[in-house]
Amino acid sequence: MKYAYLLILALLLFADIFAYTEVVGLIRQPSDTSVIVGLLLLTLLVAVNFIVIRFTLSKFKA
C-alpha cells in the first residue's frame, strides 16, 4: 500500500518538472498578463505540492 504513495510522489516530481518549465515560459513573456498568470500558477503549484506531500507523509506515519 505504501508503494502507491511512493508512486504519487514520483508522479508529482515529473508533474512539477513540466509545470515549472511552463510557468517559467509564461514569466519570461513580455506581456504583463502572462507574468501574472505564471506567478499565480507557481503559487498554485507550491500549494498543491504542500498538500500532496503532507498527505503522503501522514499516510506513511500511519
MOPAC internal coordinates of N, CA, C and O (Angstrom, degrees):
PM7 1SCF
backbone

  N    0.0000 0     0.00 0     0.00 0    0    0    0
  C    1.4452 1     0.00 0     0.00 0    1    0    0
  C    1.5316 1   111.06 1     0.00 0    2    1    0
  O    1.2310 1   120.27 1   146.95 1    3    2    1
  N    1.3118 1   117.08 1   -33.05 1    3    2    1
  C    1.4567 1   119.25 1  -179.77 1    5    3    2
  C    1.5289 1   111.89 1   -72.67 1    6    5    3
  O    1.2310 1   120.91 1   161.10 1    7    6    5
  N    1.3308 1   115.87 1   -18.90 1    7    6    5
  C    1.4616 1   118.52 1   177.06 1    9    7    6
  C    1.5245 1   111.11 1   -66.27 1   10    9    7
  O    1.2310 1   120.32 1   149.89 1   11   10    9
  N    1.3140 1   117.00 1   -30.11 1   11   10    9
  C    1.4657 1   120.24 1   177.86 1   13   11   10
  C    1.5267 1   110.52 1   -64.61 1   14   13   11
  O    1.2310 1   120.32 1   141.50 1   15   14   13
  N    1.3299 1   116.99 1   -38.50 1   15   14   13
  C    1.4615 1   119.86 1   179.22 1   17   15   14
  C    1.5250 1   111.34 1   -72.10 1   18   17   15
  O    1.2310 1   120.38 1   146.93 1   19   18   17
  N    1.3235 1   116.89 1   -33.07 1   19   18   17
  C    1.4630 1   119.31 1   173.99 1   21   19   18
  C    1.5229 1   110.89 1   -66.26 1   22   21   19
  O    1.2310 1   120.68 1   142.78 1   23   22   21
  N    1.3181 1   116.30 1   -37.22 1   23   22   21
  C    1.4575 1   120.48 1   176.37 1   25   23   22
  C    1.5296 1   110.77 1   -64.97 1   26   25   23
  O    1.2310 1   120.54 1   140.71 1   27   26   25
  N    1.3228 1   116.57 1   -39.29 1   27   26   25
  C    1.4675 1   120.27 1   177.21 1   29   27   26
  C    1.5229 1   110.14 1   -61.25 1   30   29   27
  O    1.2310 1   120.15 1   136.45 1   31   30   29
  N    1.3307 1   117.31 1   -43.55 1   31   30   29
  C    1.4626 1   120.18 1   179.08 1   33   31   30
  C    1.5281 1   111.72 1   -65.53 1   34   33   31
  O    1.2310 1   120.11 1   141.84 1   35   34   33
  N    1.3211 1   117.40 1   -38.16 1   35   34   33
  C    1.4644 1   120.29 1   178.05 1   37   35   34
  C    1.5287 1   110.85 1   -66.03 1   38   37   35
  O    1.2310 1   120.59 1   137.51 1   39   38   37
  N    1.3195 1   116.48 1   -42.49 1   39   38   37
  C    1.4687 1   119.86 1   177.43 1   41   39   38
  C    1.5215 1   111.22 1   -65.68 1   42   41   39
  O    1.2310 1   120.53 1   144.84 1   43   42   41
  N    1.3200 1   116.60 1   -35.16 1   43   42   41
  C    1.4607 1   120.59 1   177.11 1   45   43   42
  C    1.5248 1   110.43 1   -63.86 1   46   45   43
  O    1.2310 1   120.38 1   141.91 1   47   46   45
  N    1.3168 1   116.88 1   -38.09 1   47   46   45
  C    1.4574 1   120.44 1   178.46 1   49   47   46
  C    1.5274 1   111.25 1   -62.99 1   50   49   47
  O    1.2310 1   120.40 1   133.39 1   51   50   49
  N    1.3255 1   116.84 1   -46.61 1   51   50   49
  C    1.4654 1   119.91 1   178.32 1   53   51   50
  C    1.5299 1   111.38 1   -64.75 1   54   53   51
  O    1.2310 1   120.24 1   139.84 1   55   54   53
  N    1.3162 1   117.15 1   -40.16 1   55   54   53
  C    1.4638 1   120.46 1   178.49 1   57   55   54
  C    1.5227 1   110.66 1   -64.77 1   58   57   55
  O    1.2310 1   120.36 1   143.09 1   59   58   57
  N    1.3255 1   116.92 1   -36.91 1   59   58   57
  C    1.4633 1   120.54 1   178.25 1   61   59   58
  C    1.5197 1   111.67 1   -64.19 1   62   61   59
  O    1.2310 1   120.60 1   139.39 1   63   62   61
  N    1.3101 1   116.45 1   -40.61 1   63   62   61
  C    1.4669 1   119.65 1  -179.59 1   65   63   62
  C    1.5244 1   110.31 1   -62.61 1   66   65   63
  O    1.2310 1   120.49 1   133.00 1   67   66   65
  N    1.3182 1   116.67 1   -47.00 1   67   66   65
  C    1.4652 1   119.63 1  -179.62 1   69   67   66
  C    1.5289 1   111.94 1   -68.98 1   70   69   67
  O    1.2310 1   120.20 1   140.18 1   71   70   69
  N    1.3172 1   117.23 1   -39.82 1   71   70   69
  C    1.4631 1   120.29 1  -179.85 1   73   71   70
  C    1.5255 1   110.60 1   -67.66 1   74   73   71
  O    1.2310 1   120.26 1   140.76 1   75   74   73
  N    1.3204 1   117.10 1   -39.24 1   75   74   73
  C    1.4575 1   120.08 1  -179.28 1   77   75   74
  C    1.5250 1   111.21 1   -65.06 1   78   77   75
  O    1.2310 1   120.04 1   139.65 1   79   78   77
  N    1.3274 1   117.54 1   -40.35 1   79   78   77
  C    1.4628 1   119.06 1   178.29 1   81   79   78
  C    1.5295 1   110.85 1   -65.29 1   82   81   79
  O    1.2310 1   120.39 1   144.30 1   83   82   81
  N    1.3261 1   116.87 1   -35.70 1   83   82   81
  C    1.4669 1   120.08 1   177.29 1   85   83   82
  C    1.5298 1   110.93 1   -67.16 1   86   85   83
  O    1.2310 1   120.70 1   138.23 1   87   86   85
  N    1.3238 1   116.27 1   -41.77 1   87   86   85
  C    1.4648 1   120.76 1   179.99 1   89   87   86
  C    1.5242 1   110.36 1   -65.36 1   90   89   87
  O    1.2310 1   120.01 1   137.10 1   91   90   89
  N    1.3124 1   117.59 1   -42.90 1   91   90   89
  C    1.4689 1   120.54 1   178.85 1   93   91   90
  C    1.5235 1   110.35 1   -63.20 1   94   93   91
  O    1.2310 1   120.40 1   141.59 1   95   94   93
  N    1.3174 1   116.84 1   -38.41 1   95   94   93
  C    1.4619 1   120.26 1   176.59 1   97   95   94
  C    1.5191 1   111.97 1   -62.66 1   98   97   95
  O    1.2310 1   120.48 1   142.44 1   99   98   97
  N    1.3257 1   116.69 1   -37.56 1   99   98   97
  C    1.4637 1   119.76 1   177.97 1  101   99   98
  C    1.5227 1   111.46 1   -70.71 1  102  101   99
  O    1.2310 1   120.34 1   140.10 1  103  102  101
  N    1.3228 1   116.96 1   -39.90 1  103  102  101
  C    1.4648 1   120.04 1  -177.78 1  105  103  102
  C    1.5263 1   110.92 1   -67.55 1  106  105  103
  O    1.2310 1   119.58 1   150.06 1  107  106  105
  N    1.3148 1   118.41 1   -29.94 1  107  106  105
  C    1.4687 1   121.41 1  -179.51 1  109  107  106
  C    1.5270 1   113.28 1   -77.10 1  110  109  107
  O    1.2310 1   119.78 1   168.66 1  111  110  109
  N    1.3052 1   118.03 1   -11.34 1  111  110  109
  C    1.4678 1   120.85 1   179.91 1  113  111  110
  C    1.5339 1   109.78 1   -67.08 1  114  113  111
  O    1.2310 1   120.20 1   -31.05 1  115  114  113
  N    1.3232 1   117.23 1   148.95 1  115  114  113
  C    1.4645 1   119.66 1   179.87 1  117  115  114
  C    1.5314 1   113.32 1   -74.54 1  118  117  115
  O    1.2310 1   119.95 1   166.28 1  119  118  117
  N    1.3007 1   117.70 1   -13.72 1  119  118  117
  C    1.4606 1   121.07 1  -177.36 1  121  119  118
  C    1.5277 1   110.52 1   -77.74 1  122  121  119
  O    1.2310 1   120.87 1   -43.09 1  123  122  121
  N    1.3293 1   115.94 1   136.91 1  123  122  121
  C    1.4643 1   120.77 1   177.72 1  125  123  122
  C    1.5209 1   111.39 1   -65.75 1  126  125  123
  O    1.2310 1   120.53 1   144.37 1  127  126  125
  N    1.3145 1   116.59 1   -35.63 1  127  126  125
  C    1.4626 1   120.80 1  -179.07 1  129  127  126
  C    1.5228 1   111.06 1   -64.47 1  130  129  127
  O    1.2310 1   120.16 1   137.20 1  131  130  129
  N    1.3116 1   117.29 1   -42.80 1  131  130  129
  C    1.4649 1   119.35 1  -179.59 1  133  131  130
  C    1.5272 1   111.27 1   -68.67 1  134  133  131
  O    1.2310 1   119.94 1   147.44 1  135  134  133
  N    1.3244 1   117.73 1   -32.56 1  135  134  133
  C    1.4648 1   120.43 1   176.45 1  137  135  134
  C    1.5224 1   110.03 1   -66.54 1  138  137  135
  O    1.2310 1   120.02 1   136.87 1  139  138  137
  N    1.3227 1   117.56 1   -43.13 1  139  138  137
  C    1.4648 1   121.18 1   178.67 1  141  139  138
  C    1.5249 1   110.38 1   -64.06 1  142  141  139
  O    1.2310 1   120.27 1   136.14 1  143  142  141
  N    1.3241 1   117.09 1   -43.86 1  143  142  141
  C    1.4701 1   120.60 1   178.27 1  145  143  142
  C    1.5282 1   109.86 1   -62.84 1  146  145  143
  O    1.2310 1   119.98 1   138.96 1  147  146  145
  N    1.3155 1   117.64 1   -41.04 1  147  146  145
  C    1.4611 1   121.18 1   178.43 1  149  147  146
  C    1.5149 1   112.47 1   -62.42 1  150  149  147
  O    1.2310 1   120.49 1   137.39 1  151  150  149
  N    1.3252 1   116.66 1   -42.61 1  151  150  149
  C    1.4599 1   119.83 1   178.67 1  153  151  150
  C    1.5239 1   111.82 1   -68.61 1  154  153  151
  O    1.2310 1   120.34 1   143.12 1  155  154  153
  N    1.3239 1   116.96 1   -36.88 1  155  154  153
  C    1.4684 1   119.44 1   176.11 1  157  155  154
  C    1.5246 1   111.38 1   -65.92 1  158  157  155
  O    1.2310 1   120.37 1   139.43 1  159  158  157
  N    1.3238 1   116.90 1   -40.57 1  159  158  157
  C    1.4651 1   119.96 1   176.85 1  161  159  158
  C    1.5265 1   111.59 1   -65.88 1  162  161  159
  O    1.2310 1   120.38 1   144.19 1  163  162  161
  N    1.3295 1   116.88 1   -35.81 1  163  162  161
  C    1.4608 1   120.08 1   176.98 1  165  163  162
  C    1.5257 1   110.74 1   -65.33 1  166  165  163
  O    1.2310 1   120.28 1   139.10 1  167  166  165
  N    1.3167 1   117.06 1   -40.90 1  167  166  165
  C    1.4641 1   121.24 1   176.47 1  169  167  166
  C    1.5219 1   110.76 1   -63.74 1  170  169  167
  O    1.2310 1   120.41 1   137.37 1  171  170  169
  N    1.3151 1   116.83 1   -42.63 1  171  170  169
  C    1.4620 1   120.91 1   177.60 1  173  171  170
  C    1.5284 1   110.86 1   -63.76 1  174  173  171
  O    1.2310 1   120.34 1   140.30 1  175  174  173
  N    1.3172 1   116.95 1   -39.70 1  175  174  173
  C    1.4606 1   121.49 1   178.50 1  177  175  174
  C    1.5263 1   111.19 1   -61.85 1  178  177  175
  O    1.2310 1   120.27 1   136.83 1  179  178  177
  N    1.3143 1   117.08 1   -43.17 1  179  178  177
  C    1.4669 1   120.90 1   178.66 1  181  179  178
  C    1.5243 1   110.48 1   -64.64 1  182  181  179
  O    1.2310 1   120.20 1   137.17 1  183  182  181
  N    1.3266 1   117.22 1   -42.83 1  183  182  181
  C    1.4650 1   120.67 1  -179.79 1  185  183  182
  C    1.5284 1   111.64 1   -64.42 1  186  185  183
  O    1.2310 1   120.17 1   136.21 1  187  186  185
  N    1.3128 1   117.29 1   -43.79 1  187  186  185
  C    1.4718 1   120.53 1   179.86 1  189  187  186
  C    1.5266 1   110.36 1   -65.71 1  190  189  187
  O    1.2310 1   120.45 1   139.55 1  191  190  189
  N    1.3285 1   116.75 1   -40.45 1  191  190  189
  C    1.4631 1   119.66 1   177.24 1  193  191  190
  C    1.5224 1   111.06 1   -60.99 1  194  193  191
  O    1.2310 1   120.36 1   136.32 1  195  194  193
  N    1.3129 1   116.92 1   -43.68 1  195  194  193
  C    1.4574 1   120.90 1   179.85 1  197  195  194
  C    1.5231 1   111.02 1   -60.37 1  198  197  195
  O    1.2310 1   120.52 1   134.27 1  199  198  197
  N    1.3198 1   116.60 1   -45.73 1  199  198  197
  C    1.4671 1   120.87 1  -178.16 1  201  199  198
  C    1.5236 1   111.15 1   -65.95 1  202  201  199
  O    1.2310 1   120.30 1   133.86 1  203  202  201
  N    1.3250 1   117.03 1   -46.14 1  203  202  201
  C    1.4694 1   120.16 1  -177.40 1  205  203  202
  C    1.5286 1   111.16 1   -66.86 1  206  205  203
  O    1.2310 1   120.16 1   136.83 1  207  206  205
  N    1.3172 1   117.31 1   -43.17 1  207  206  205
  C    1.4629 1   119.84 1  -179.56 1  209  207  206
  C    1.5213 1   110.75 1   -66.75 1  210  209  207
  O    1.2310 1   120.23 1   139.69 1  211  210  209
  N    1.3142 1   117.16 1   -40.31 1  211  210  209
  C    1.4686 1   119.95 1   178.21 1  213  211  210
  C    1.5233 1   111.36 1   -64.84 1  214  213  211
  O    1.2310 1   120.21 1   138.53 1  215  214  213
  N    1.3182 1   117.20 1   -41.47 1  215  214  213
  C    1.4641 1   121.41 1   177.52 1  217  215  214
  C    1.5226 1   110.65 1   -62.49 1  218  217  215
  O    1.2310 1   120.67 1   135.60 1  219  218  217
  N    1.3226 1   116.33 1   -44.40 1  219  218  217
  C    1.4600 1   120.50 1  -178.61 1  221  219  218
  C    1.5261 1   111.29 1   -65.87 1  222  221  219
  O    1.2310 1   120.33 1   137.71 1  223  222  221
  N    1.3188 1   116.98 1   -42.29 1  223  222  221
  C    1.4614 1   119.29 1   178.69 1  225  223  222
  C    1.5223 1   112.00 1   -65.83 1  226  225  223
  O    1.2310 1   120.14 1   145.10 1  227  226  225
  N    1.3195 1   117.35 1   -34.90 1  227  226  225
  C    1.4662 1   119.30 1   177.83 1  229  227  226
  C    1.5266 1   110.84 1   -67.35 1  230  229  227
  O    1.2310 1   119.95 1   147.23 1  231  230  229
  N    1.3208 1   117.70 1   -32.77 1  231  230  229
  C    1.4606 1   120.72 1   177.90 1  233  231  230
  C    1.5305 1   111.29 1   -73.71 1  234  233  231
  O    1.2310 1   120.08 1   150.16 1  235  234  233
  N    1.3288 1   117.44 1   -29.84 1  235  234  233
  C    1.4599 1   119.60 1   177.27 1  237  235  234
  C    1.5237 1   111.24 1   -70.14 1  238  237  235
  O    1.2310 1   120.31 1   144.98 1  239  238  237
  N    1.3254 1   117.00 1   -35.02 1  239  238  237
  C    1.4590 1   120.79 1  -179.45 1  241  239  238
  C    1.5196 1   112.01 1   -74.32 1  242  241  239
  O    1.2310 1   120.37 1   155.95 1  243  242  241
  N    1.3266 1   116.89 1   -24.05 1  243  242  241
  C    1.4688 1   120.53 1  -177.30 1  245  243  242
  C    1.5070 1   112.61 1   -75.77 1  246  245  243
  O    1.2310 1   120.10 1   180.00 1  247  246  245

